[in-house]
Amino acid sequence: MTAETTAAPPLAAGARRDVPWLAAGATFLAMLDATVANLAVPDLHADFPGSSLSGLTWVITLYAVPFAALLAPAGRLADLVGRRTLYQWGTGLFTLASLACALAPTVPVLLATRGVQGGAAAALIPASLALLLHDTPPERRAGAIGLWSAAGAFAAAIGPGLGGVLVDQFGWRSLFVINVPVGLAMLLGGLRLPRAKGGAGRLPDLAGTVLLGAGVGGVALGVTQARDWSWTDARTLALLLGGAVLVGLALWRSARHPVPALEISLWRNRPFAAANAASFLYGTALYSWLLLGVLYLTAEWHYSILKAGFASTPGAFTATAAAVVMGRLTGRIGVRPAVTGGALIMVVSGVWTVAALPAGPHFVTFWLPVGLLVGTGMGMLSTGTASAAALSAGPLRFAGATGLNTTARQLGGALGIAVLAALLPARAAHDDYTAVYLFCTLAAAGAALAGLLLTARPRTSGGE
C-alpha cells in the first residue's frame, strides 16, 4: 500500500473545502458524458453523411464500454497508487480527449477519442470519491457521499435534456467543448492537493486487470450491440460468452494473486453484494427511462429537441435535492430506506406512467409531476447504493468498492438501453412505449427487493 492510502486522513480541522467541489466536478463530468450524446446522432449524420446512423451510435457505445470495463481496475489502482495521482491523470486525459472529440475531423477519429474519454472517465469516479472520503471524518462520510452522488445524479438526469439543447443551438461539437473549461479548472484545483510522502505500493496484477477489463468490456459491448445485431447473433453470443469466460479467469487469478485486480473479499460482504445488485437494477431502469422520455416527447408529442430537453430537466433538480438530503440522513437512519424507498418511488412513477401515459401533450398535469417524482427516487437510489458500497468496504478500499458499484450500474444501463431498443420498433406505437416503462418499473422493483438485504445502518467507523 502507498502511504497515501495508509496514512491517517486529515479530519474535521484539516479538511480542505475544495475537495468536495473537485470530487463533485469529476463525477458530474463522467456521468454527464454517459448520457449527453444520446441525441447527437442525427446532427452527426448531417455533418458526416457518408456514415450510417447505426455506425454513428458507436459514439455512445465507445464511451459506455471502456467506462464500464475500466471502473473496477481503476478503483483498484486508485487504492494502491494514490487517489490524487489517478485523479490528476484521469482529469487531464478526459479534458484532452474532450477537446479532441470537439475537433475531430472524421468519424474514426471521433470514435477513437470518445473511447479514450470513456477510459479516462472510469478513473475519475473511484478516484474522486476516495479523495473525498479520505478527507472526511467518519461521522460525515454519508453526507459527503450524498453531495458526490447528487452531482452524478444531476448530471445523468440532465444529460439527455442538456444534450438536446446544446445540439439544437450549437451543434454536436458543443457537447465536448463544455467539458474543457471545467476539466481545466479541476486540473488546476487538483494541483493544490497535498501529496502524501512515502514509498510506492505494488500495482495490481496486470494480467488479471487486462482479463477483467476485456471481459467486462466484452459483456458490455455484447449487451449494447444486441439491439442492432439481435441476441441470437453469433457476434453477440461470442462477446457475451467470451466476456464471461474472461471475467471468470480474472476472478480465478484474483483469488490467488497477492495484489489482485479485483478484491474478491468485498463480495463476501452481504451489504456490498446487495448494494451492487441494487445498483445494477437501478442502472437498468435509469438509463432506459431517461432516453425513453426524450424519444417519446419528440416522436409522440412532436416536441422539438430543444423543447424536449427543457421538458426533461425538472427531474434533475429533485434528483439532486433527494441525493443531498438522503446523504445527510443515512448516517442516522441507514442506507436501506434510501435504496428501497427510492426504488419504490420509481415504481410508483412507473405504474402511474404505464396507467396514464397520454397520447398528446399534457406537460403540467402529467409529465412535470411524474418527472419530479421519479427524479426524487433516482436521487435517493444514487446516494443509497453509493453509500452502501463505499461504507461497507472500509477506507483502504473506498475507490475499489466505488469502481465495482459504478461498474454494476453501467452494465445495468447497457442492458436497459438494449431492452429499450428491442421493445421499441422503428415505428413505435403508444403501447410500445408503455411496455418499456413497464420494464423500467420491474427493474426498479427488483432494486427495492435488493435494498431490503442491506443492513439497517451503514458502518461509519472507518475500519476495515
C-alpha positions in Angstrom: 0.0 0.0 0.0 1.1 3.5 -0.6 1.5 6.0 2.3 -1.4 7.9 0.6 -3.8 5.1 1.4 -2.4 4.1 4.7 -1.7 7.4 6.4 -4.5 8.8 8.6 -6.7 11.2 6.7 -7.0 14.8 7.8 -10.3 15.0 9.7 -12.5 17.9 10.7 -10.0 20.5 11.5 -7.8 19.8 8.5 -10.4 19.0 5.9 -10.0 21.0 2.7 -13.0 22.9 1.5 -12.1 22.5 -2.2 -12.1 18.7 -2.1 -15.9 18.3 -2.3 -16.0 20.6 -5.3 -13.2 18.7 -7.1 -14.8 15.4 -6.3 -18.3 16.5 -7.4 -16.9 18.0 -10.6 -15.3 14.7 -11.5 -18.4 12.6 -11.1 -20.5 15.3 -12.8 -18.4 15.2 -16.0 -18.1 11.4 -16.1 -21.8 10.8 -15.7 -22.9 13.7 -17.9 -21.0 12.4 -20.8 -22.6 9.0 -20.3 -26.0 10.5 -21.4 -25.4 13.9 -23.0 -24.7 12.5 -26.5 -27.9 10.4 -26.8 -29.5 12.9 -29.2 -26.4 13.9 -31.2 -26.6 11.1 -33.8 -28.9 13.0 -36.3 -26.7 16.1 -36.1 -23.6 13.9 -36.6 -25.2 12.3 -39.6 -25.7 15.7 -41.1 -22.0 16.5 -40.8 -20.9 13.1 -41.9 -23.5 11.9 -44.4 -21.3 9.1 -45.6 -21.6 7.3 -42.3 -24.6 5.1 -41.4 -26.9 6.0 -38.5 -26.2 2.7 -36.8 -22.5 3.3 -37.2 -22.7 6.7 -35.5 -24.4 5.2 -32.4 -20.9 3.9 -31.6 -20.3 7.5 -30.4 -22.4 6.4 -27.4 -21.2 2.8 -27.2 -17.5 3.6 -27.3 -17.8 5.8 -24.3 -20.0 3.4 -22.3 -17.9 0.2 -22.9 -14.5 1.4 -21.7 -16.2 3.3 -18.9 -17.8 0.2 -17.6 -14.8 -2.1 -18.4 -12.2 0.0 -16.6 -14.1 1.2 -13.5 -13.1 -1.8 -11.3 -9.4 -1.8 -12.4 -9.3 2.0 -11.9 -10.7 1.7 -8.4 -8.1 -0.9 -7.5 -5.4 1.3 -9.0 -6.5 4.3 -7.0 -6.4 2.4 -3.8 -2.8 1.4 -4.5 -1.0 4.2 -6.4 -2.9 7.1 -4.8 -6.2 8.8 -5.3 -4.6 12.2 -6.1 -2.3 10.8 -8.8 -5.1 9.0 -10.5 -7.5 11.9 -10.2 -5.0 14.2 -11.9 -4.2 11.8 -14.7 -7.9 11.0 -15.3 -8.9 14.7 -15.4 -6.1 15.6 -17.7 -6.8 12.8 -20.1 -10.5 13.4 -20.0 -10.1 17.1 -20.8 -7.7 16.4 -23.7 -10.0 13.7 -25.1 -13.0 16.0 -24.9 -11.1 18.7 -26.9 -10.0 16.0 -29.4 -13.7 14.9 -29.8 -14.8 18.5 -30.4 -12.1 19.0 -33.1 -12.5 15.5 -34.7 -12.3 15.9 -38.5 -13.6 12.4 -39.2 -15.9 9.7 -37.6 -13.0 7.3 -36.9 -11.1 10.0 -35.1 -14.2 10.9 -33.1 -14.8 7.3 -32.2 -11.2 6.7 -31.1 -11.1 9.8 -28.9 -14.5 9.0 -27.5 -13.2 5.7 -26.3 -10.2 7.4 -24.6 -12.7 9.8 -23.0 -14.7 6.8 -21.6 -11.5 5.2 -20.2 -10.5 8.5 -18.5 -14.0 8.8 -17.0 -13.5 5.4 -15.4 -10.6 6.8 -13.5 -12.5 9.9 -12.3 -15.3 8.0 -10.5 -13.4 6.0 -7.9 -10.5 8.5 -7.6 -12.9 11.3 -6.8 -14.9 9.5 -4.1 -11.7 8.1 -2.5 -10.3 11.7 -2.5 -13.4 12.9 -0.8 -13.9 10.2 1.8 -10.2 10.1 2.9 -10.5 13.8 3.7 -13.8 13.5 5.6 -14.4 12.4 9.2 -16.2 9.1 9.6 -19.3 10.6 11.0 -19.6 12.9 8.0 -18.9 10.4 5.2 -22.5 9.6 4.5 -23.3 13.3 3.9 -20.2 13.6 1.7 -21.3 10.7 -0.4 -24.7 12.4 -0.7 -23.1 15.5 -2.2 -21.0 13.4 -4.5 -24.0 11.3 -5.6 -26.1 14.4 -6.1 -23.6 15.7 -8.7 -23.7 12.4 -10.5 -27.5 12.1 -10.3 -28.0 15.6 -11.6 -25.6 15.0 -14.5 -27.2 11.7 -15.5 -30.7 13.1 -15.3 -30.0 16.4 -17.1 -27.7 14.8 -19.7 -30.3 14.0 -22.4 -32.1 17.3 -22.0 -28.9 19.4 -21.9 -27.6 17.5 -24.9 -30.7 18.2 -26.8 -30.4 21.9 -26.1 -26.7 22.1 -27.0 -27.2 20.1 -30.2 -30.1 22.2 -31.2 -28.4 25.6 -30.6 -24.7 24.9 -31.2 -24.3 21.6 -32.9 -22.8 18.3 -31.7 -19.3 19.6 -31.1 -20.6 21.8 -28.2 -21.2 18.6 -26.2 -17.5 18.2 -25.8 -16.4 21.8 -25.8 -18.3 22.4 -22.5 -16.1 19.8 -20.8 -12.8 21.6 -21.5 -13.1 24.7 -19.1 -14.5 22.5 -16.3 -11.7 20.0 -16.8 -9.0 22.6 -16.8 -10.4 24.2 -13.6 -10.5 20.7 -11.9 -6.9 20.0 -13.1 -5.6 23.3 -11.6 -7.5 22.7 -8.4 -6.1 19.2 -8.1 -2.5 20.6 -8.2 -3.2 22.3 -4.8 -4.0 19.0 -3.1 -1.2 17.8 -0.8 1.0 14.8 -1.9 1.5 12.1 0.7 5.0 11.1 1.4 6.3 7.5 1.4 7.2 4.6 -0.7 5.2 3.2 -3.7 2.9 0.2 -3.3 2.6 -2.7 -5.7 0.5 -2.3 -8.8 -2.5 -4.7 -9.2 -2.0 -7.9 -11.2 -1.5 -6.7 -14.8 -2.8 -9.9 -16.4 -5.8 -10.0 -14.2 -6.5 -6.4 -14.9 -6.4 -7.0 -18.6 -8.6 -10.0 -18.3 -11.1 -8.1 -16.2 -11.2 -5.1 -18.4 -11.6 -7.1 -21.6 -14.2 -9.4 -20.0 -16.4 -6.6 -18.7 -15.9 -4.7 -22.0 -17.0 -7.7 -24.0 -20.1 -8.2 -21.9 -21.0 -4.5 -22.1 -20.4 -4.4 -25.8 -22.4 -7.6 -26.4 -25.4 -6.2 -24.4 -25.1 -2.8 -26.1 -24.9 -4.2 -29.7 -27.7 -6.7 -29.1 -30.1 -4.0 -30.2 -28.5 -3.9 -33.6 -27.3 -7.5 -34.0 -30.0 -9.4 -32.1 -29.4 -11.5 -29.0 -29.0 -14.7 -31.1 -26.4 -13.3 -33.5 -23.1 -15.1 -33.4 -21.2 -11.9 -32.7 -23.4 -11.1 -29.7 -23.1 -14.6 -28.3 -19.3 -14.5 -28.8 -19.0 -11.3 -27.0 -21.2 -12.3 -24.1 -19.7 -15.8 -23.7 -16.2 -14.7 -24.3 -16.6 -11.8 -21.9 -18.0 -14.1 -19.2 -15.0 -16.5 -19.6 -12.5 -13.7 -19.3 -14.2 -12.3 -16.2 -14.1 -15.9 -14.8 -10.4 -16.1 -15.4 -9.9 -12.7 -13.8 -11.8 -13.9 -10.7 -9.7 -17.0 -10.6 -6.5 -15.1 -10.7 -7.8 -12.5 -8.2 -8.5 -15.3 -5.7 -4.8 -16.4 -5.9 -2.8 -13.2 -6.5 -1.2 -11.3 -3.6 -2.2 -8.0 -5.3 -5.4 -8.9 -7.2 -7.0 -6.9 -9.9 -10.4 -7.4 -8.1 -11.0 -7.5 -4.4 -12.8 -10.8 -4.1 -13.3 -10.4 -0.4 -15.6 -7.5 -1.0 -18.2 -9.8 -2.4 -18.3 -11.8 0.8 -19.8 -8.7 2.5 -23.6 -9.0 2.1 -24.3 -5.3 2.2 -21.7 -4.7 -0.5 -23.2 -7.5 -2.7 -26.7 -6.2 -2.1 -25.7 -2.7 -3.0 -24.2 -3.8 -6.3 -27.3 -5.8 -7.2 -29.4 -2.7 -6.4 -27.1 -0.6 -8.4 -27.3 -2.9 -11.4 -31.1 -2.9 -11.4 -31.1 0.9 -10.8 -28.9 1.5 -13.8 -31.2 -0.7 -15.9 -34.2 1.4 -15.0 -32.4 4.8 -15.0 -30.8 4.9 -18.5 -33.7 3.4 -20.3 -36.1 5.7 -18.6 -34.1 8.8 -19.4 -33.6 8.0 -23.1 -37.2 6.8 -23.5 -38.6 10.1 -22.2 -36.9 12.2 -24.8 -37.8 9.8 -27.5 -41.5 9.9 -26.5 -41.6 13.7 -26.3 -40.1 14.1 -29.8 -41.9 11.2 -31.5 -45.4 11.2 -29.9 -45.8 14.7 -28.6 -43.9 16.2 -31.5 -41.7 18.3 -29.3 -38.6 19.8 -30.9 -35.3 18.5 -29.5 -34.9 21.9 -27.7 -38.3 21.7 -26.1 -37.9 18.1 -25.1 -34.6 19.0 -23.5 -36.2 21.6 -21.3 -39.2 19.3 -20.5 -36.8 16.6 -19.3 -34.9 18.9 -16.9 -37.1 19.3 -13.8 -36.4 15.8 -12.5 -32.7 16.5 -12.4 -33.3 19.1 -9.7 -35.4 16.8 -7.5 -32.8 14.1 -8.0 -30.1 16.4 -6.7 -32.1 17.6 -3.7 -33.0 14.0 -2.8 -29.4 12.9 -3.0 -28.2 15.7 -0.7 -31.0 15.1 1.8 -30.5 11.3 1.9 -26.8 11.8 2.3 -27.4 13.7 5.5 -30.0 11.2 6.8 -28.2 7.9 6.0 -25.8 8.4 8.9 -28.8 8.2 11.2 -31.3 6.0 9.5 -29.1 3.8 7.4 -28.9 3.1 3.7 -31.9 0.7 3.4 -34.5 3.5 3.4 -32.6 5.4 0.7 -32.3 2.4 -1.6 -35.7 0.7 -1.1 -37.6 3.9 -0.6 -36.1 5.5 -3.7 -36.8 2.4 -5.8 -40.4 2.2 -4.6 -40.8 5.9 -5.6 -39.6 4.9 -9.1 -42.1 2.0 -9.1 -44.9 4.4 -8.2 -43.8 6.7 -11.0 -43.7 3.8 -13.4 -47.1 2.5 -12.5 -48.5 6.0 -12.9 -46.9 6.3 -16.3 -48.0 2.9 -17.6 -51.6 3.5 -16.5 -51.9 7.1 -17.6 -49.4 8.0 -20.3 -51.3 10.5 -22.5 -51.1 10.3 -26.3 -51.0 14.1 -26.6 -49.1 16.8 -24.7 -50.0 17.1 -21.0 -46.9 18.6 -19.6 -48.3 20.4 -16.4 -50.8 17.7 -15.4 -48.7 14.6 -16.2 -45.1 15.0 -17.4 -43.9 17.5 -14.8 -45.2 15.8 -11.7 -44.1 12.3 -12.9 -40.6 13.8 -13.7 -40.3 15.4 -10.3 -41.4 12.2 -8.6 -39.1 9.8 -10.5 -36.2 12.2 -10.1 -36.6 12.0 -6.3 -36.4 8.3 -6.5 -33.3 8.4 -8.7 -31.5 10.7 -6.3 -32.3 8.6 -3.3 -31.1 5.4 -5.1 -27.9 7.0 -6.3 -26.9 8.1 -2.8 -28.1 4.9 -1.2 -26.2 2.5 -3.4 -23.0 4.5 -3.4 -23.1 4.9 0.4 -23.8 1.2 1.0 -21.0 0.1 -1.3 -18.3 2.6 0.0 -19.1 2.5 3.7 -19.3 -1.3 3.8 -15.8 -1.6 2.3 -13.6 0.5 4.8 -11.3 3.4 4.0 -8.5 1.3 2.5 -10.8 0.1 -0.3 -13.1 3.1 -0.9 -12.0 3.5 -4.5 -12.2 -0.2 -5.4 -15.6 -0.5 -3.9 -16.9 2.6 -5.7 -15.4 1.3 -9.0 -17.2 -2.0 -8.7 -20.5 -0.4 -7.7 -20.5 2.0 -10.7 -19.5 -0.8 -13.0 -22.7 -2.6 -11.9 -24.8 0.5 -12.7 -23.2 1.0 -16.1 -23.7 -2.7 -17.1 -27.3 -2.4 -15.9 -27.6 0.8 -18.1 -26.3 -1.1 -21.1 -28.8 -3.8 -20.5 -31.6 -1.3 -20.1 -30.8 0.5 -23.4 -30.6 -2.8 -25.2 -34.0 -3.9 -23.9 -35.4 -0.5 -24.9 -34.2 -1.0 -28.4 -35.6 -4.5 -28.5 -39.0 -3.4 -27.3 -39.2 -0.2 -29.3 -39.6 -0.7 -33.1 -38.7 1.9 -35.6 -42.4 2.9 -36.0 -43.3 2.7 -32.3 -46.9 2.8 -31.2 -48.2 4.1 -27.8 -48.2 0.5 -26.3 -44.6 0.0 -27.3 -43.6 3.0 -25.1 -45.7 1.8 -22.2 -44.0 -1.7 -22.5 -40.6 -0.1 -21.9 -41.9 1.9 -19.0 -43.3 -1.3 -17.5 -39.8 -2.9 -17.9 -38.3 0.1 -16.1 -40.8 -0.3 -13.3 -40.0 -4.0 -12.9 -36.3 -3.2 -12.8 -36.9 -0.6 -10.1 -39.0 -3.2 -8.1 -36.0 -5.5 -8.2 -33.8 -2.8 -6.8 -36.3 -2.3 -4.0 -36.0 -6.0 -3.1 -32.2 -5.9 -3.2 -32.3 -2.9 -0.9 -34.1 -5.0 1.7 -31.0 -7.1 2.1 -28.9 -4.1 3.2 -28.2 -3.6 6.8 -30.3 -1.0 8.7 -27.4 1.2 9.4 -24.1 1.8 7.4 -20.8 1.2 9.1 -19.1 4.6 9.5 -16.4 3.8 11.9 -13.9 3.7 9.1 -12.5 0.4 10.0 -11.7 -2.3 7.7 
